[in-house]
Amino acid sequence: MTDRSDALKLENQLCFPLYACSREIIKKYRPYLEEIDLTYTQYITMMVLWEEHKVSVKELGKKLFLDSGTLTPVLKSLESKGFIKRYRSSEDERILLAEITEKGTALKEKAADIPEKIGSCIKLSKEEAMYLYMTLYKILGSTNE
């Protein structure tokens, strides 16, 4: 084997454990999110809206690292469930806004214990978790340059 072919081994790929971890962690979320009728992508969208209450769809996509083709069906679904409303900005019609509704705000209380439940599934110390968090955001930052 040459060094070039070693680069193609799955065990030598940084992207594979990131991908596999993401899938496994999202799988852990599923039963908790089913209880509140959300997918993982809907959940992270609601997290932004619980914090900001109203945000442009463009800004929401940036925060979530999602393109409009992925985000639009998520927002449509959340709107059909009554958790958000979407509308055009009165200042600039080109800007589409997403705003949380009362029903969406009430959902926050039902979701409040999910992070702790997920945290208990992941066997990392607080320091290891913080290091991983900072490293992942460093990777995300470098991919968007």
N, C-alpha and C positions, 0 to 999 in steps of 0.2 A: 504494500500500500504506500502511496505517496502522501506527502503532506496535503496536496490539493484534494485528494479524495477523502482524507480525514475531515476536512472542512464540511463534507456532506453527510457526516454521521449525525444521526438525530441527537445522540448524547452530547455533541459538541455545539448544539444550537442554543443560543440564549432565548430565542423566540419560543421554542417549544415548551420549556417549563413555565414561561409566562402565560402562554396560551392554555396549557393544561391546568395550571393553578386557577386561572380565571374561570374556566369551565367548571371546575370542581367547587369553587366557592359560590358561584352563581347557583349551582345545583343545591347547595346548602340553604340558599335563600328561598328556593322555590316553595316549600311548604308554608313558610311564614307569609310570603307574598300572596299565595293563593288565598289565604284567610282574609286578605284585604283587597282581593280582586285586582292585583297588579302584576305585571311582568317586571323583570329586573330593570329593563330600560324605562318603563313607566315609573318605577320606584325612584330611580336616580333623577328623572325629570321632576318628579314631585319634590324631591329633596331640595332642588334649586328653587322651586316655587314656594316651598314652605319658608325658605330663607328670604327670598326677594319679593314674593307676592306677585310681582308683575315684571316681565322681562321680554325683550324683543326675541323673536324666534331665532334670529341670527346670533344674538349673544348667547342664547340657550345652547345652540349648536356648538359654539366655541367652547363653552364651559364643559360640555359633555363629550367633546371630540366626536360629534355626530354630524353627518351631512344632512341637508334638508330632505333628501330622499328617504333617509332612515327616520328622521325626526317627525316628518309630517304625519305618517300613519300613527305614530305614538301619540301625538297631540290630538289627532282626530278621535282616537279611542278614549283618551282621558276626558275629552270634551263630551263624548257620547255618554260617559259614565257620570257626568255632572261635576267632575273634579276641577275642571278648568274652563275658561272661556277664551276664545281667540277673536281678535278684532283688529282692524286697521287703526293705526295712530291717527288722531285728528290733526296733528301737526304735519304729518308726512304719510300719505296713503301707501307709500312703498313699504313702510315698516309694519310688519305683522307682530302684534303683541300677544303674549299668553299671560293670563292672569288667573290666580287661584280663586276658587269659589268658596263659599261657606262650607259646602260639603267636602271640598278638598282640604280645607283647613282642619275640619273635624277628623279627617283621616289621619292626620299627623299623630294624634293621641293613640290611635290604634297601632301605628307603626313604631311608636317610641321605644319599644323594647327589642326591636329587631337587631339593631347594632350589637347590643350586649349578647343576645343569643348567638349571633354569628361569631362574635369575638371569642366566646367560650368554645367554639368548634376549632379554632385555629390555635395551635399550641406554640405560641411565640411569647417571649417575655415582652414587657412593655418597651424595653430598649430595642429588642430585635424588630418589633412591629414598627417603631418609629424610624429605625434605620431603613427598613424595607420601604416604608411610605416615602421617605425622602429620596431614596434611590429610584423608585418608580416614577416619581414626579420629575426627577432629573432626566430620566430617559424620555418621558413625555415631552419635556421642554426641548430636548435636543432633536426630537423628531419633527418639531414644528418650526424649525428655524429656516 
